[in-house]
């Protein structure tokens, strides 16, 4: 079937990668397209992101990621003078980072698996990065790896250094470099993400005000994202998160009231599900390696705002589990299998329509709203 091919192919549809921010096309952030999946009615609609209030109701809770995006890419020089690009992924205690080494190519960069333990790279203004071991440590110290544990020595505090010498991580589908402001969301409060928590990008202050005036609540959490795995689709690795007590309590209260908890991004799903069990959601802070699968179903959220994801990426696997969770509240095993099947089939159709209607993929692309039972259509605001 054609719909299966949209999800099964290991590539983004040709010509549908967002090569520039919507602002470059004369659009406001909230004027991108919104694909709406109503799983309760198994219906798909097409709208603008600024129409989002039509699908939310008073008492619903949006949970947002307040992590800000770093200038996490740095020019690097190898010991033999060769040019590289070094991507800082996750900051660890003690001056250590997980990093990705890449080669500059056509204005962007491509992965490089040639780093070895003990190799040192010169960074701007006298900074240095020394590769220590593959990350994660699943083989020998000499095993090729995309990510590495490294000791990084900066001559000044990290944030001012990156503001002056770094630049946003950019992949080949983005046609040119853009200022850091294009990679920040309206919710950004604490810098720390290697790549933008992009589900929050279409929100504007005006749209948030409209939602709040409608009775929709907004609660924050933090998850600092590492570098993406666009080329290799390996499972996500540990990332730092913080779920405040007030946010956890609001999630529980909204669920008790029968309203919806809608995650703005897969990062929010990951953080919330890390601190949620059958008793409810709890405050917490630490490192999460949680991967949402059919063996670990979604418990906290009843909806999701996200972008359009790579067909074989782990984010799409998470979407299928969210779709299964919000399709039905059934607890019986056979009914849960049916829910997973229905949710997956709906996503197949939704992605087929996205492709047919020219939706754009990736961080500057269009959005997808996934909602389950209890959807209440509001009049246009």
C-alpha positions in Angstrom: 0.0 0.0 0.0 1.2 3.5 -0.7 0.5 4.6 2.9 2.8 1.9 4.3 5.6 3.1 2.1 5.4 6.6 3.6 6.4 5.1 7.0 8.5 2.2 5.8 10.9 4.0 3.5 14.0 5.1 5.3 14.0 8.5 3.8 12.1 11.8 4.2 10.0 12.4 1.1 12.0 14.2 -1.7 11.6 17.9 -1.6 9.7 18.0 1.6 12.6 18.8 4.0 12.2 22.3 5.4 15.3 24.1 4.1 14.7 27.4 5.9 12.6 28.8 8.7 9.0 29.9 7.8 10.1 33.5 8.5 12.3 33.3 5.4 9.1 32.6 3.4 7.3 35.6 4.9 5.3 33.6 7.5 5.0 34.1 11.2 6.0 31.1 13.3 2.4 30.2 14.0 1.4 30.3 10.3 3.0 26.9 9.5 0.6 24.1 8.7 -1.0 21.9 11.3 -2.0 18.3 10.7 -4.6 17.3 13.2 -5.1 13.6 14.1 -8.3 13.0 16.0 -7.8 9.4 17.1 -11.2 9.2 18.9 -13.0 9.7 15.6 -10.2 8.4 13.4 -10.3 11.7 11.4 -7.5 13.8 9.9 -7.8 17.6 9.3 -5.6 20.3 7.8 -5.2 23.7 9.4 -2.8 26.4 10.4 -0.9 26.2 13.7 -2.5 29.5 14.8 -5.8 27.5 14.7 -4.6 25.4 17.6 -7.1 26.8 20.1 -9.9 25.2 18.1 -8.8 21.8 19.3 -8.1 22.6 22.9 -10.5 23.2 25.7 -10.5 25.0 29.1 -8.9 22.8 31.7 -6.5 21.1 29.2 -2.8 21.3 30.1 0.1 22.0 27.7 3.4 20.8 29.1 6.4 22.6 27.5 10.1 22.2 27.5 11.9 25.3 28.7 15.4 24.2 27.5 17.2 26.8 25.4 19.4 25.9 22.4 23.2 26.3 22.5 25.5 27.3 19.8 26.7 23.7 20.0 28.7 23.4 16.8 32.4 24.4 16.8 35.1 24.5 14.1 37.8 22.1 15.0 41.3 21.2 13.8 42.8 17.7 14.0 46.4 17.0 15.0 47.4 16.8 11.3 45.8 20.2 10.5 42.6 18.7 9.0 39.4 20.6 9.4 36.5 19.1 11.3 33.3 20.2 12.9 32.7 19.3 16.5 29.2 19.1 17.9 28.8 19.3 21.7 25.9 17.0 22.6 25.5 16.7 26.4 27.4 18.4 29.2 28.5 16.0 32.0 30.0 16.9 35.4 33.7 17.6 35.7 34.4 19.2 32.4 33.3 16.2 30.3 31.0 16.2 27.3 29.6 13.7 24.9 30.5 15.0 21.4 30.0 14.1 17.8 32.8 14.6 15.3 31.8 15.6 11.7 33.5 16.7 8.5 32.4 20.0 6.8 30.7 19.3 3.5 28.6 21.6 1.2 28.1 24.2 3.9 26.9 21.7 6.5 28.6 18.5 7.8 28.5 14.7 7.6 29.3 12.1 10.3 32.9 11.1 10.8 33.7 7.8 12.6 37.5 8.2 12.5 38.1 9.6 16.0 40.1 7.5 18.3 40.7 7.6 22.1 43.5 10.0 22.9 43.1 12.2 19.8 43.0 16.0 20.6 41.2 18.6 18.5 42.0 22.3 18.7 39.0 24.6 19.1 38.7 28.4 18.6 40.4 30.7 21.1 42.6 28.1 22.6 40.0 25.6 23.7 40.8 21.9 23.3 38.8 18.6 23.2 40.5 15.3 23.9 38.6 12.1 22.9 38.5 9.6 25.7 36.2 6.7 24.8 33.3 5.7 22.6 29.9 6.7 23.9 28.1 4.6 25.0 30.8 2.2 26.0 29.4 -1.0 24.3 32.6 -2.3 22.6 36.4 -1.8 23.0 37.9 1.6 23.4 39.1 1.5 19.8 35.6 0.7 18.4 34.3 3.2 15.8 31.6 5.4 17.2 29.4 8.3 16.2 29.4 9.8 19.7 32.4 10.0 22.1 33.1 10.9 25.7 35.6 13.8 25.6 37.3 16.2 28.0 36.7 19.7 26.8 38.8 22.6 28.2 37.4 26.1 27.6 39.4 29.3 28.3 36.2 31.1 29.6 32.8 29.9 31.0 31.0 27.7 28.6 28.0 29.8 27.7 29.8 33.0 26.8 32.4 31.0 24.9 29.7 29.3 22.8 27.9 32.6 22.2 31.1 34.0 20.8 32.7 31.1 19.0 29.9 28.5 18.4 27.1 28.3 15.9 23.8 26.3 15.8 24.0 22.7 14.6 22.8 22.5 11.0 22.3 19.5 8.8 22.5 19.3 5.0 18.8 19.9 4.3 19.0 23.4 5.7 20.3 25.5 2.8 22.2 28.2 4.7 23.2 29.2 8.2 20.7 31.1 10.4 21.2 33.1 13.6 20.7 31.5 17.0 17.4 33.3 17.5 15.9 31.1 14.8 16.7 28.1 17.0 15.0 29.3 20.2 11.4 28.7 21.3 9.3 31.2 23.1 9.5 29.0 26.1 13.4 28.9 26.3 14.6 29.8 29.8 17.7 27.7 30.6 20.3 27.1 27.9 21.4 23.5 27.5 20.1 21.7 24.4 22.4 20.8 21.5 19.4 21.0 19.2 16.2 22.9 19.5 13.2 21.3 21.2 11.5 22.1 17.9 7.8 21.2 18.8 7.6 24.5 20.7 8.9 26.6 17.9 5.6 27.5 16.2 4.2 29.0 19.5 4.2 32.8 19.7 3.5 35.0 22.7 0.2 36.0 21.1 -0.9 32.4 20.6 0.1 31.4 24.2 -2.0 34.4 25.4 -5.0 33.2 23.4 -4.7 29.7 24.8 -4.4 30.9 28.4 -7.4 33.3 28.0 -9.4 30.3 26.8 -8.6 28.4 30.0 -5.8 26.2 28.7 -3.0 25.8 31.3 0.7 25.7 30.5 3.3 24.0 32.7 7.1 23.8 32.3 9.6 21.1 32.6 13.2 20.8 31.3 15.0 18.3 29.1 18.3 19.2 27.5 18.4 17.5 24.1 21.6 16.0 22.7 22.5 15.7 19.1 20.0 13.9 16.8 20.6 10.5 15.3 19.3 11.4 11.8 21.7 9.3 9.9 21.9 6.2 12.0 18.6 6.0 14.0 20.2 4.5 17.1 18.1 4.6 20.2 18.3 7.8 22.3 20.9 8.0 25.0 20.8 9.6 28.5 19.6 13.2 28.7 19.2 15.5 31.7 15.7 16.3 32.8 13.9 18.2 35.6 10.2 17.9 36.3 9.1 20.6 39.0 6.8 19.6 41.8 4.1 22.1 40.6 4.1 20.6 37.1 3.8 17.1 38.4 0.9 18.1 40.7 -0.8 19.9 37.8 -0.5 16.9 35.6 -2.1 14.7 38.3 -4.9 17.2 38.9 -5.7 17.5 35.2 -5.9 13.8 34.8 -8.1 13.4 37.9 -10.4 16.0 36.4 -10.7 14.0 33.2 -9.0 16.7 31.1 -6.1 16.2 28.7 -2.3 16.5 29.3 -0.8 17.4 26.0 3.0 17.2 25.6 4.6 19.8 23.4 7.3 17.6 21.9 8.7 14.1 22.3 11.2 15.5 24.8 8.3 16.3 27.1 6.9 12.8 26.7 10.2 11.3 27.6 10.6 13.5 30.7 7.0 13.1 32.0 7.0 9.3 31.4 10.3 9.0 33.3 8.6 10.2 36.5 5.2 8.6 36.0 4.0 5.2 37.2 0.6 3.6 37.9 0.2 5.9 40.9 0.7 9.1 39.1 3.4 11.7 38.1 6.1 12.8 40.6 8.6 15.6 40.6 12.1 14.5 39.7 15.5 15.4 38.3 18.3 13.4 36.8 19.3 11.5 33.7 16.8 9.5 31.7 17.5 6.7 29.3 13.8 5.8 28.9 12.7 4.6 25.5 8.9 4.3 24.9 8.0 1.0 23.4 5.1 -1.4 23.5 6.7 -2.9 26.6 6.6 0.4 28.4 3.3 2.1 27.4 2.6 5.8 27.7 0.9 6.7 31.0 1.1 10.5 31.5 0.0 12.2 28.3 -3.3 12.1 26.3 -2.1 14.2 23.4 1.0 15.4 21.6 2.2 18.3 19.5 5.2 17.4 17.4 6.8 17.7 14.0 7.0 15.2 11.2 9.6 12.6 11.9 12.0 10.4 9.9 10.3 7.1 8.8 12.6 4.9 10.8 13.5 7.2 13.6 13.0 6.4 17.3 10.7 9.4 17.6 8.3 7.8 15.2 8.2 4.7 17.4 7.3 6.9 20.3 4.5 8.5 18.3 3.0 5.1 17.6 2.9 4.4 21.3 1.3 7.7 22.1 -1.2 7.0 19.4 -1.9 3.6 20.9 -2.3 5.1 24.4 -4.7 7.8 23.4 -6.8 5.6 21.1 -8.3 3.7 24.0 -8.1 3.4 27.7 -8.6 -0.4 27.5 -6.6 -2.5 30.0 -7.2 -5.9 28.4 -4.2 -7.2 26.5 -6.0 -8.0 23.3 -7.7 -4.6 23.3 -4.4 -2.9 23.8 -3.0 -4.8 20.8 -6.0 -3.6 18.8 -5.3 0.0 20.0 -1.7 -0.2 18.9 -2.8 -1.5 15.5 -5.4 1.3 15.1 -3.0 4.0 16.2 -0.3 2.8 13.8 -2.8 2.6 10.9 -4.0 6.1 11.7 -0.4 7.4 11.6 0.2 5.6 8.3 -2.8 7.6 6.8 -1.8 10.8 8.5 1.8 10.7 7.1 0.4 9.7 3.7 -1.8 12.8 3.7 1.1 14.9 4.9 3.2 13.8 2.0 0.4 14.2 -0.5 -0.3 17.7 0.7 3.3 18.9 0.7 3.9 19.2 4.5 7.5 20.1 5.4 9.7 17.9 7.7 12.3 18.7 10.4 12.9 21.5 12.8 11.7 24.3 10.5 8.8 22.3 9.2 5.1 21.8 9.9 3.4 20.4 13.0 1.3 17.4 13.9 -1.4 17.5 16.7 -2.3 14.0 18.0 -5.4 13.9 20.2 -7.4 11.0 21.7 -10.8 10.5 23.3 -12.4 13.5 24.9 -11.6 15.8 21.9 -13.9 18.8 22.0 -14.0 21.1 19.0 -14.2 24.8 19.9 -15.3 27.5 17.7 -12.6 29.4 15.9 -11.0 32.0 18.1 
